Structures are given as C-alpha cells and as structure tokens.
Amino acid sequence: MAWRELGLMRCRLAVLVAGSLVLLGGRALVGAAQDLPPSTVPPSGSIIEAPAAPPTAGGARSAPDPARVETPAGSAPASPVVPFANPSLNFAVLGGGWPGPGRIISPRLRQIAAELGERAPELVLGTGDFVEGSLDVGVLERQYQWLFYALQPLQTRRVVPVAFAPGAREIRSSSANARVFASYFGGLYYSFDRWAAHFIVLDTEVPGQEQRIMGEQWWWLVGDLYQALGARYIFVALGRPLFPVAGGRGSGLDRYPQYRDALHNLLRDYRVSAVFCGGEGLYDYQERDGVRYFITGGAGEELDETAGPSRAFAHYLWVRCGERGFEVEAVRVG
C-alpha cells in the first residue's frame, strides 16, 4: 500500500491506495465553535432545494422533540426523486455489504460495484457493516482484502474514491479493530469537500461510547460544521441510524435518546442536507425538522425481512447535486 497526500479545497485528505481502490480519510481536528447557527428549513418539494445563502452564525435555539414521520403499514417512504438535468456532482451511498455466513465476498456487493463502475460516480460513501468482523485481527484483515477485491469493479471507467464509516461489524467494541479500520481508511471520523458539498463521516462505534456521538468526536463535529457554513450542501454518513425502524429499534442511536436528540438538533441547526445511516438491512427515508434521514443497508446478502418487501430490498443510493438542489434515488438491484 502506498500513501500520498491530496489537498482538496479546504480539507487535507489522506489517500490510501489498496490495489486499485482509493480510500478517502484523514482527521482534521478543528476548534469547537462557541455559537450555533439558527435552523434553516429548506422549502418542501420533490426537488430538495439548495438554500439561497448559508445561514449566519448566531445563538442556538431550542425546538420541541422531533415527531416520528409515520408511514402506512406495508409501504416505504418515497425518496425525493425527480428528473434532474445537468448535475454538478454524482455520488453513491451503500451499506450492509457483508457477505453473510459461509461466504468470503458478497456477490451482491460485487454486482453493485460493477454497476457503479459503469456509472462512474465522483465518490462512494459507505455506511458500515461491509465485513463480517472478528476479534481475531488476522481474520479481520483477510476480510478487508476480500472486501477490496469485491469493490475493484468500481474502478472500471475512472478512479472512484470511497469514504466508509465504521460499522458495528467492523469494530465489535474492540480498540484493536478500530486501529485496523483506521489503518485502511485513514481515520474513524473525518470530513472532506467535493464541488460545493461538504461530507462528514462519523464513528458510532468508539469502544465504550457505542451508539453515541460524544466527547472529542462531538466537539470535533461542532467545529467542523461551523467551518462548513459556506457549503451549499452538507452530507453526513454514519454506521447506525438515529431513528431506526423495523427490527433495528434499540440497536441504533435511539438507545441513548438524550445523545441522539442532541445530535439531531445539531444537524438541524447547521442545516445539514441529508444523513445517510447504516445498521439495518433495509431502505428507509424520513424527514425531521428539515433534515432528511436515509437508512441504506441493502448492499449485501442479509436483509431485514421483518421490514417487508417495500423496505427490505437490495439497493444502493444514487445522489445527484446541482445548483438548484439535490435528489436521492434508491436504485434496486436484481
């Protein structure tokens, strides 16, 4: 593996080349912001419109606890998808690509990688659970090598960087596993910029702090969001959902409502455009206080059948951004 440094807009990224796979990572710690900006709720509509201007930093305001976006039984929330001409940035999001018991790679993940290789996105975000995981570091490292092999078709037409968040399977509450993940992906939480979008990857698996964003990472996030106020879009990826559905309730950030609600309020106040979560083998979309939350865990062999066929289907997300707004499409994989 060879290292090289890449300066990308305001954020310095470490780029790790593993075979033909390019990984985005590297933590850039910044100071904590003293003030939070007021909330900005984008107008509703099929196209998620970009704010006309970034909010001005000011005092934080409180808001009532977000209400659950209820969905009729047996139906999944529709993504905001409309025809969108001449996007300036395309990227994909996928999660849950682990092979399942008895396999060394996921055929479904390999298929998705081949399809994305032809579509040639600017980058791929991962929401965790791409390996089965093990407390034996040697076994875990072999699993990562098979993962990189499964993802190689991404590079069919162009170099496609990936930025993965750690999931519960990768870390398994082990500091040694966390070090292995960081050695491959350049960090456990980090941020970077592409075009007019700011991307944040968070770590929900810090040993002893699982299912929470707290401590050093919390203050890093506050400072990073403050510095990203000029970005047209802010996208966040993390390994567990804030608001899980189906059989995942209790296994996400909902286990600690006080920490979860503080994170949601922070994302709301910094007008985060969308949050992409893993941790459940399904697709879900809901909106709370202007923040769009997606659960995407359909890139592997294990789906949560309790969620029903409208949610438990193989998929990845395709995101298109332009000057007018952005759209997210859940692409089914046969």
Residue pairs with C-beta under 8 A, 6 or more apart in sequence:
1 16
1 17
1 18
2 17
3 14
3 15
3 16
3 17
4 15
4 17
5 12
5 13
5 14
5 15
6 12
6 13
6 14
6 15
7 13
8 192
8 193
8 194
9 192
9 193
9 194
10 193
10 227
11 28
11 191
11 192
11 193
12 26
12 28
13 24
13 25
13 26
13 186
13 190
13 192
14 25
14 26
14 186
14 187
15 22
15 23
15 24
15 25
15 161
15 186
16 22
16 23
16 25
16 184
16 185
16 186
17 23
18 148
18 184
19 148
19 149
19 152
20 152
20 155
21 148
21 151
21 152
21 154
21 155
21 162
22 159
22 160
22 161
22 162
23 161
23 162
23 163
23 164
23 184
23 185
23 186
24 123
24 161
24 162
24 163
24 186
24 190
24 192
25 163
25 182
25 185
25 186
25 187
25 190
26 186
26 187
26 190
26 192
27 187
27 188
27 189
27 190
27 220
28 190
28 191
28 224
29 220
29 223
30 220
30 223
30 224
30 226
30 227
31 223
32 219
32 220
32 222
32 223
33 57
33 222
33 223
33 225
33 226
35 57
35 58
35 59
35 60
36 57
36 58
36 59
36 60
36 222
36 266
36 269
36 270
37 55
37 56
37 57
37 58
37 60
37 226
37 229
37 269
37 270
37 271
38 55
38 56
38 58
38 59
38 60
38 61
38 269
39 61
39 63
39 268
39 269
39 271
39 289
39 290
40 51
40 55
40 271
40 290
41 271
41 289
41 290
42 48
42 49
42 50
42 51
42 271
42 290
43 49
45 80
46 80
46 81
46 82
46 327
47 80
47 82
47 84
47 324
47 325
47 326
47 327
48 80
48 273
48 274
48 292
48 325
48 326
48 327
48 328
49 324
49 325
50 232
50 233
50 323
50 324
50 325
50 326
51 232
51 271
54 229
54 230
54 231
54 232
55 229
55 271
57 226
57 229
60 269
61 269
62 265
63 265
63 268
63 289
65 261
66 261
66 264
66 288
66 289
67 288
68 243
68 286
69 77
69 286
69 287
69 288
71 77
71 286
74 308
74 310
75 310
76 283
76 284
76 285
76 308
76 310
76 311
77 284
77 285
77 286
78 285
79 285
79 294
79 327
79 328
79 329
79 330
80 285
80 292
80 327
80 328
81 327
81 328
81 329
82 327
84 320
84 322
84 325
84 327
85 322
86 322
87 320
87 321
87 322
88 195
88 196
88 321
88 322
88 323
89 122
89 194
89 195
89 196
89 197
89 320
89 321
89 322
90 119
90 121
90 122
90 318
90 319
90 320
90 321
91 121
91 122
91 123
91 124
91 125
91 194
91 319
91 321
92 116
92 119
92 121
92 123
92 124
92 125
92 316
92 317
92 318
92 319
93 124
93 125
93 126
93 127
93 237
93 276
93 294
93 296
93 316
93 317
93 319
94 109
94 112
94 124
94 125
94 126
94 127
94 296
94 298
94 299
94 316
94 317
95 126
95 127
95 128
95 129
95 130
95 167
95 239
95 276
95 277
95 278
95 279
95 296
95 297
95 298
95 299
96 127
96 128
96 129
96 130
96 278
96 280
96 281
96 296
96 297
96 298
96 299
96 300
96 302
97 106
97 108
97 109
97 112
97 126
97 129
97 130
97 147
97 150
97 299
97 300
98 106
98 129
98 130
98 131
98 132
98 133
98 169
98 300
98 301
98 302
99 105
99 106
99 109
99 132
99 146
99 300
99 301
100 106
100 132
100 300
100 301
100 302
101 132
103 301
104 143
104 146
105 146
105 147
105 149
105 150
106 150
106 299
106 300
106 301
107 301
108 299
108 300
108 301
108 314
108 333
109 130
109 150
109 151
109 299
109 300
110 150
110 153
111 333
112 299
112 316
112 333
113 150
113 151
113 152
113 153
113 154
114 153
114 156
115 333
116 124
116 153
116 154
116 160
116 316
117 153
117 154
117 155
117 156
117 157
117 160
118 156
118 157
119 318
120 156
120 157
120 158
120 160
121 160
121 318
122 160
122 194
122 195
123 160
123 161
123 162
123 163
123 194
123 199
124 154
124 160
124 161
124 162
124 163
125 162
125 163
125 164
125 165
125 199
125 201
125 235
125 237
125 276
126 162
126 163
126 164
126 165
126 237
126 278
127 165
127 167
127 237
127 238
127 239
127 276
127 277
127 278
127 279
127 296
127 297
128 164
128 165
128 166
128 167
128 168
128 169
128 170
128 204
128 205
128 238
128 239
128 240
128 278
128 279
129 167
129 168
129 169
129 170
129 239
129 278
129 279
129 297
129 300
130 147
130 164
130 167
130 169
130 170
130 299
130 300
131 140
131 143
131 144
131 146
131 147
131 169
131 170
132 143
132 169
133 140
133 143
133 168
133 169
133 170
133 171
133 172
133 177
134 140
134 143
134 172
135 172
135 174
135 176
135 177
137 176
137 177
137 180
140 177
140 180
141 180
144 180
144 184
151 162
154 160
154 162
163 185
163 190
163 192
163 199
163 201
163 237
164 185
164 201
165 189
165 201
165 202
165 203
165 204
165 237
165 238
165 239
165 278
166 178
166 181
166 185
166 188
166 203
166 204
166 205
166 239
167 205
167 239
167 240
167 278
167 279
168 204
168 205
168 210
168 239
168 240
168 251
168 279
170 177
170 181
170 205
170 239
171 177
171 178
171 181
171 205
171 207
173 205
173 207
173 208
173 210
174 207
175 207
178 188
178 205
178 206
178 207
181 188
182 188
187 201
188 203
188 205
188 206
189 200
189 201
189 202
189 203
189 217
189 220
189 221
190 200
190 201
191 198
191 199
191 200
191 201
191 224
191 228
192 198
192 199
193 199
193 231
195 321
196 231
196 232
196 233
196 321
197 231
197 232
197 233
197 234
197 235
197 273
197 321
198 228
198 231
198 233
198 234
198 235
199 234
199 235
199 236
199 237
200 221
200 224
200 225
200 228
200 234
200 235
200 236
200 237
201 236
201 237
201 238
202 213
202 217
202 221
202 236
202 237
202 238
202 239
203 217
203 238
203 239
204 210
204 211
204 212
204 213
204 238
204 239
204 240
204 253
204 279
205 239
205 240
206 212
206 215
206 217
209 215
209 217
211 240
211 251
211 252
211 253
211 255
211 256
211 259
212 253
212 256
212 259
212 260
213 221
213 238
213 253
213 259
213 263
214 259
221 266
222 266
225 234
225 266
225 270
225 272
226 270
228 234
228 270
229 270
232 321
233 273
233 274
233 321
233 326
234 270
234 271
234 272
234 273
235 272
235 273
235 274
235 275
235 276
235 319
236 267
236 272
236 274
236 275
236 276
237 275
237 276
237 277
238 275
238 276
238 277
238 278
239 277
239 278
239 279
240 251
240 252
240 253
240 277
240 278
240 279
241 248
241 252
241 253
241 254
241 277
241 278
241 279
241 280
241 284
241 293
241 295
242 252
242 253
242 254
242 260
242 263
242 264
242 275
242 277
242 293
243 252
243 254
243 286
243 288
243 293
244 250
244 251
244 252
244 254
244 279
244 280
244 295
245 280
245 282
245 284
245 295
245 307
245 311
246 280
246 282
246 304
246 306
246 307
246 308
246 311
246 312
247 280
247 304
247 306
247 307
248 279
248 280
248 282
248 295
248 304
251 279
251 280
252 260
252 277
252 279
252 280
253 259
253 260
253 263
254 260
264 288
264 289
264 291
267 275
267 291
268 288
268 289
268 290
268 291
271 290
272 291
273 292
273 326
274 291
274 292
274 293
274 294
274 319
274 326
274 328
275 291
275 292
275 293
275 294
276 294
276 296
276 317
277 293
277 294
277 295
277 296
278 295
278 296
278 297
279 295
279 297
280 295
280 297
280 304
280 307
281 297
281 298
281 300
281 302
281 303
281 304
281 307
281 312
282 295
282 297
282 298
282 303
282 304
282 307
282 311
282 312
282 313
283 294
283 295
283 296
283 297
283 298
283 311
283 312
283 313
283 315
283 330
284 293
284 294
284 295
284 307
284 311
285 292
285 293
285 294
285 295
285 328
285 330
286 292
286 293
287 293
292 328
294 317
294 328
296 315
296 316
296 317
296 330
297 303
297 304
298 312
298 313
298 314
298 315
298 316
298 333
299 314
299 315
299 316
299 333
303 312
303 313
303 314
304 311
304 312
305 312
306 312
313 332
314 332
314 333
314 334
315 330
315 331
315 332
315 333
316 330
316 331
316 333
317 328
317 329
317 330
317 331
318 328
318 329
318 331
319 326
319 327
319 328
319 329
320 326
320 327
320 329
